[in-house]
Amino acid sequence: MSEENTKPAPKKANLGQFIQDVRSEARKVTWATRGEVQTSSIMTFVMVIIAAAFFYFADVIMKTGVGALLSMATNIGK
């Protein structure tokens, strides 16, 4: 294997430099305002309620339908 295709080992960064880079990048982040967080939380809560209601009613409809089919199937066999 030839030596010219090998890549040099990456430089080992120290912990202090890493923390400094993380803090620098965190300052660049556009954080959500309190109002945006509240609005997003309320929207999420409402969507969870809607999804729960949808799956509840879908379950009730399927339960009723399967129950009716099984009831008809047992009545046919008599």
DSSP file (Angstrom, degrees, kcal/mol; ACC not computed):
  #  RESIDUE AA STRUCTURE BP1 BP2  ACC     N-H-->O    O-->H-N    N-H-->O    O-->H-N    TCO  KAPPA ALPHA  PHI   PSI    X-CA   Y-CA   Z-CA
    1    1 A M              0   0    0      0, 0.0     2,-0.1     0, 0.0     0, 0.0   0.000 360.0 360.0 360.0 135.7    0.0    0.0    0.0
    2    2 A S    >   -     0   0    0      1,-0.1     3,-0.6     2,-0.0     4,-0.2  -0.462 360.0-139.1 -81.9 151.1    1.4    3.4   -0.9
    3    3 A E  G >  S+     0   0    0      1,-0.2     3,-0.9    -2,-0.1    -1,-0.1   0.658  93.5  72.7 -80.4 -18.2    2.1    6.1    1.7
    4    4 A E  G 3  S+     0   0    0      1,-0.2    -1,-0.2     3,-0.0    -2,-0.0   0.678  92.0  56.2 -75.6 -15.7    0.8    8.9   -0.5
    5    5 A N  G <  S+     0   0    0     -3,-0.6    -1,-0.2     2,-0.1     2,-0.2   0.527  84.1 102.1 -91.3  -7.1   -2.9    7.9   -0.2
    6    6 A T    <   -     0   0    0     -3,-0.9    -3,-0.0    -4,-0.2     0, 0.0  -0.536  67.9-133.5 -80.8 144.8   -3.0    8.0    3.6
    7    7 A K        -     0   0    0     -2,-0.2     2,-0.1     1,-0.1    -2,-0.1  -0.682  25.8-104.9 -93.6 148.2   -4.5   11.0    5.3
    8    8 A P        -     0   0    0      0, 0.0    -1,-0.1     0, 0.0     3,-0.1  -0.401  44.3 -95.6 -69.4 150.9   -2.8   12.7    8.2
    9    9 A A        -     0   0    0      1,-0.1     3,-0.1    -2,-0.1     0, 0.0  -0.411  46.7-104.9 -65.2 138.7   -4.2   12.1   11.6
   10   10 A P        -     0   0    0      0, 0.0     2,-0.1     0, 0.0    -1,-0.1  -0.316  40.6 -98.2 -65.2 149.8   -6.7   14.8   12.7
   11   11 A K        -     0   0    0      1,-0.1     2,-0.7    -3,-0.1     0, 0.0  -0.428  35.1-120.2 -68.4 141.2   -5.5   17.3   15.3
   12   12 A K        -     0   0    0     -2,-0.1     2,-0.3    -3,-0.1    -1,-0.1  -0.747  27.9-149.9 -86.2 117.2   -6.5   16.5   18.8
   13   13 A A        -     0   0    0     -2,-0.7     2,-0.2     1,-0.1    -1,-0.0  -0.603  12.0-126.7 -87.0 146.9   -8.6   19.4   20.2
   14   14 A N     >  -     0   0    0     -2,-0.3     4,-1.9     1,-0.1     3,-0.1  -0.519  20.6-112.1 -90.7 164.3   -8.5   20.1   23.8
   15   15 A L  H  > S+     0   0    0      1,-0.2     4,-2.5     2,-0.2     5,-0.2   0.867 113.9  56.2 -62.8 -40.1  -11.6   20.4   26.0
   16   16 A G  H  > S+     0   0    0      1,-0.2     4,-2.1     2,-0.2    -1,-0.2   0.907 108.2  47.4 -61.1 -42.9  -11.2   24.1   26.7
   17   17 A Q  H  > S+     0   0    0      2,-0.2     4,-2.4     1,-0.2    -1,-0.2   0.897 111.0  52.6 -64.4 -40.9  -11.2   24.9   22.9
   18   18 A F  H  X S+     0   0    0     -4,-1.9     4,-2.4     2,-0.2    -2,-0.2   0.938 110.2  46.7 -61.0 -47.8  -14.2   22.7   22.4
   19   19 A I  H  X S+     0   0    0     -4,-2.5     4,-2.4     1,-0.2    -1,-0.2   0.890 111.6  51.9 -63.2 -39.4  -16.2   24.5   25.2
   20   20 A Q  H  X S+     0   0    0     -4,-2.1     4,-2.1    -5,-0.2    -1,-0.2   0.905 110.6  48.2 -63.5 -41.2  -15.2   27.9   23.8
   21   21 A D  H  X S+     0   0    0     -4,-2.4     4,-2.4     2,-0.2    -2,-0.2   0.893 110.8  51.0 -65.8 -40.2  -16.4   26.8   20.3
   22   22 A V  H  X S+     0   0    0     -4,-2.4     4,-2.4     2,-0.2    -2,-0.2   0.928 111.2  47.5 -63.7 -44.8  -19.7   25.5   21.7
   23   23 A R  H  X S+     0   0    0     -4,-2.4     4,-1.5     1,-0.2    -1,-0.2   0.894 111.2  52.2 -63.2 -38.9  -20.3   28.8   23.5
   24   24 A S  H  X S+     0   0    0     -4,-2.1     4,-0.6     1,-0.2    -2,-0.2   0.913 112.5  44.4 -63.5 -43.5  -19.5   30.8   20.4
   25   25 A E  H >X S+     0   0    0     -4,-2.4     3,-0.7     1,-0.2     4,-0.5   0.862 108.5  57.7 -70.0 -35.1  -21.9   28.8   18.3
   26   26 A A  H >< S+     0   0    0     -4,-2.4     3,-0.8     1,-0.2    -1,-0.2   0.826 100.6  57.9 -65.3 -31.0  -24.6   29.0   21.0
   27   27 A R  H 3< S+     0   0    0     -4,-1.5    -1,-0.2     1,-0.2    -2,-0.2   0.775 101.9  56.1 -68.2 -24.8  -24.4   32.8   20.9
   28   28 A K  H << S+     0   0    0     -3,-0.7    -1,-0.2    -4,-0.6    -2,-0.2   0.621  84.9 105.6 -82.0 -13.1  -25.3   32.7   17.1
   29   29 A V  S << S-     0   0    0     -3,-0.8     2,-0.9    -4,-0.5    -3,-0.0  -0.435  70.1-134.6 -71.9 138.4  -28.5   30.7   17.7
   30   30 A T        -     0   0    0     -2,-0.1     2,-0.2     0, 0.0    -1,-0.1  -0.839  28.2-151.9 -92.0 105.7  -31.8   32.6   17.3
   31   31 A W        -     0   0    0     -2,-0.9     2,-0.1     1,-0.1     0, 0.0  -0.489  18.1-105.2 -81.7 148.3  -33.7   31.5   20.4
   32   32 A A        -     0   0    0     -2,-0.2    -1,-0.1     1,-0.1     2,-0.1  -0.393  35.4-119.0 -69.1 146.4  -37.5   31.3   20.4
   33   33 A T     >  -     0   0    0      1,-0.1     4,-2.2    -2,-0.1     5,-0.2  -0.345  27.1-104.6 -78.9 167.8  -39.3   34.0   22.3
   34   34 A R  H  > S+     0   0    0      1,-0.2     4,-2.4     2,-0.2     5,-0.2   0.899 122.6  51.4 -59.4 -41.4  -41.6   33.3   25.3
   35   35 A G  H  > S+     0   0    0      1,-0.2     4,-2.7     2,-0.2    -1,-0.2   0.895 108.6  50.6 -64.3 -40.7  -44.6   33.9   23.1
   36   36 A E  H  > S+     0   0    0      2,-0.2     4,-2.5     1,-0.2    -1,-0.2   0.899 111.0  48.8 -64.1 -40.2  -43.4   31.6   20.4
   37   37 A V  H  X S+     0   0    0     -4,-2.2     4,-2.4     2,-0.2    -2,-0.2   0.921 112.6  47.9 -65.8 -43.3  -42.8   28.8   22.9
   38   38 A Q  H  X S+     0   0    0     -4,-2.4     4,-2.5     2,-0.2    -2,-0.2   0.930 113.0  48.0 -62.9 -45.1  -46.3   29.3   24.4
   39   39 A T  H  X S+     0   0    0     -4,-2.7     4,-2.6     1,-0.2    -2,-0.2   0.924 113.3  47.3 -62.0 -45.2  -47.9   29.3   21.0
   40   40 A S  H  X S+     0   0    0     -4,-2.5     4,-2.3     1,-0.2    -1,-0.2   0.892 112.2  50.5 -64.1 -39.1  -46.1   26.2   19.9
   41   41 A S  H  X S+     0   0    0     -4,-2.4     4,-2.5     2,-0.2    -2,-0.2   0.919 111.8  46.8 -65.3 -43.7  -46.9   24.4   23.2
   42   42 A I  H  X S+     0   0    0     -4,-2.5     4,-2.6     2,-0.2    -2,-0.2   0.920 112.2  50.3 -64.9 -43.4  -50.6   25.2   22.9
   43   43 A M  H  X S+     0   0    0     -4,-2.6     4,-2.4     1,-0.2    -1,-0.2   0.904 111.2  49.3 -61.6 -40.5  -50.7   24.1   19.2
   44   44 A T  H  X S+     0   0    0     -4,-2.3     4,-2.2     2,-0.2    -2,-0.2   0.926 111.0  49.3 -63.6 -44.8  -49.0   20.8   20.2
   45   45 A F  H  X S+     0   0    0     -4,-2.5     4,-2.1     1,-0.2    -2,-0.2   0.914 111.7  48.7 -61.0 -43.8  -51.4   20.2   23.0
   46   46 A V  H  X S+     0   0    0     -4,-2.6     4,-2.5     1,-0.2    -1,-0.2   0.911 110.7  50.4 -63.4 -42.7  -54.4   20.9   20.7
   47   47 A M  H  X S+     0   0    0     -4,-2.4     4,-2.7     1,-0.2    -1,-0.2   0.867 108.8  52.2 -65.4 -35.1  -53.0   18.6   18.0
   48   48 A V  H  X S+     0   0    0     -4,-2.2     4,-2.6     2,-0.2    -1,-0.2   0.917 110.2  48.5 -64.8 -42.3  -52.5   15.8   20.6
   49   49 A I  H  X S+     0   0    0     -4,-2.1     4,-2.5     2,-0.2    -2,-0.2   0.920 112.8  48.1 -62.6 -44.0  -56.2   16.2   21.7
   50   50 A I  H  X S+     0   0    0     -4,-2.5     4,-2.6     2,-0.2    -2,-0.2   0.923 113.1  47.4 -63.6 -44.4  -57.4   16.1   18.1
   51   51 A A  H  X S+     0   0    0     -4,-2.7     4,-2.6     2,-0.2     5,-0.2   0.908 111.9  50.5 -63.9 -41.4  -55.3   13.0   17.4
   52   52 A A  H  X S+     0   0    0     -4,-2.6     4,-2.2     1,-0.2    -2,-0.2   0.916 112.0  47.3 -62.7 -43.2  -56.5   11.3   20.6
   53   53 A A  H  X S+     0   0    0     -4,-2.5     4,-2.6     2,-0.2     5,-0.2   0.915 111.5  51.4 -64.2 -42.8  -60.1   12.0   19.6
   54   54 A F  H  X S+     0   0    0     -4,-2.6     4,-2.7     1,-0.2    -2,-0.2   0.947 113.1  43.5 -58.6 -50.2  -59.6   10.8   16.1
   55   55 A F  H  X S+     0   0    0     -4,-2.6     4,-2.1     2,-0.2    -1,-0.2   0.841 112.4  54.0 -68.8 -31.7  -58.1    7.5   17.2
   56   56 A Y  H  X S+     0   0    0     -4,-2.2     4,-2.4    -5,-0.2    -1,-0.2   0.958 113.1  41.6 -63.2 -50.2  -60.8    7.1   19.9
   57   57 A F  H  X S+     0   0    0     -4,-2.6     4,-2.6     1,-0.2    -2,-0.2   0.876 113.4  53.0 -68.0 -36.6  -63.6    7.5   17.4
   58   58 A A  H  X S+     0   0    0     -4,-2.7     4,-2.4    -5,-0.2    -1,-0.2   0.906 110.8  48.5 -62.1 -40.2  -61.8    5.3   14.8
   59   59 A D  H  X S+     0   0    0     -4,-2.1     4,-2.8     2,-0.2    -2,-0.2   0.913 111.3  49.1 -64.9 -43.6  -61.5    2.6   17.5
   60   60 A V  H  X S+     0   0    0     -4,-2.4     4,-2.5     2,-0.2    -2,-0.2   0.920 112.6  48.2 -63.4 -43.5  -65.2    2.9   18.4
   61   61 A I  H  X S+     0   0    0     -4,-2.6     4,-2.6     2,-0.2    -2,-0.2   0.925 114.2  45.4 -63.7 -44.9  -66.2    2.6   14.8
   62   62 A M  H  X S+     0   0    0     -4,-2.4     4,-3.0     2,-0.2     5,-0.3   0.903 112.5  51.6 -66.1 -39.6  -64.0   -0.4   14.1
   63   63 A K  H  X S+     0   0    0     -4,-2.8     4,-2.3     2,-0.2    -2,-0.2   0.922 112.5  45.8 -61.8 -43.5  -65.1   -2.1   17.3
   64   64 A T  H  X S+     0   0    0     -4,-2.5     4,-2.4     2,-0.2    -2,-0.2   0.917 114.5  48.2 -65.4 -43.8  -68.8   -1.6   16.4
   65   65 A G  H  X S+     0   0    0     -4,-2.6     4,-2.4     2,-0.2    -2,-0.2   0.925 113.9  44.9 -64.4 -45.6  -68.2   -2.8   12.8
   66   66 A V  H  X S+     0   0    0     -4,-3.0     4,-2.7     2,-0.2     5,-0.2   0.904 112.9  52.2 -66.0 -40.0  -66.3   -5.9   13.8
   67   67 A G  H  X S+     0   0    0     -4,-2.3     4,-2.2    -5,-0.3    -2,-0.2   0.909 110.3  48.3 -61.0 -42.0  -68.9   -6.6   16.5
   68   68 A A  H  X S+     0   0    0     -4,-2.4     4,-2.5     2,-0.2    -2,-0.2   0.913 111.9  49.4 -65.8 -42.4  -71.7   -6.3   13.9
   69   69 A L  H  X S+     0   0    0     -4,-2.4     4,-2.3     2,-0.2    -2,-0.2   0.921 112.9  46.4 -62.4 -44.0  -69.8   -8.6   11.5
   70   70 A L  H  X S+     0   0    0     -4,-2.7     4,-2.1     2,-0.2    -1,-0.2   0.878 111.3  52.4 -66.8 -36.4  -69.2  -11.2   14.2
   71   71 A S  H  X S+     0   0    0     -4,-2.2     4,-1.8    -5,-0.2    -2,-0.2   0.914 111.3  46.6 -64.1 -42.9  -72.8  -11.0   15.3
   72   72 A M  H  X S+     0   0    0     -4,-2.5     4,-2.0     1,-0.2    -2,-0.2   0.894 110.7  53.2 -65.5 -38.5  -74.0  -11.6   11.8
   73   73 A A  H  X S+     0   0    0     -4,-2.3     4,-1.3     1,-0.2    -2,-0.2   0.875 110.2  46.5 -66.3 -37.3  -71.6  -14.5   11.3
   74   74 A T  H  < S+     0   0    0     -4,-2.1     4,-0.3     1,-0.2    -1,-0.2   0.842 112.1  51.2 -74.4 -31.4  -72.8  -16.2   14.5
   75   75 A N  H >< S+     0   0    0     -4,-1.8     3,-0.7     1,-0.2    -2,-0.2   0.825 107.1  53.7 -73.0 -30.6  -76.5  -15.7   13.4
   76   76 A I  H 3< S+     0   0    0     -4,-2.0    -1,-0.2     1,-0.2    -2,-0.2   0.864 102.5  58.1 -70.1 -36.0  -75.8  -17.1   10.0
   77   77 A G  T 3<        0   0    0     -4,-1.3    -1,-0.2     1,-0.3    -2,-0.2   0.597 360.0 360.0 -71.7 -10.3  -74.4  -20.3   11.5
   78   78 A K    <         0   0    0     -3,-0.7    -1,-0.3    -4,-0.3    -2,-0.1   0.455 360.0 360.0 -86.0 360.0  -77.6  -21.1   13.4
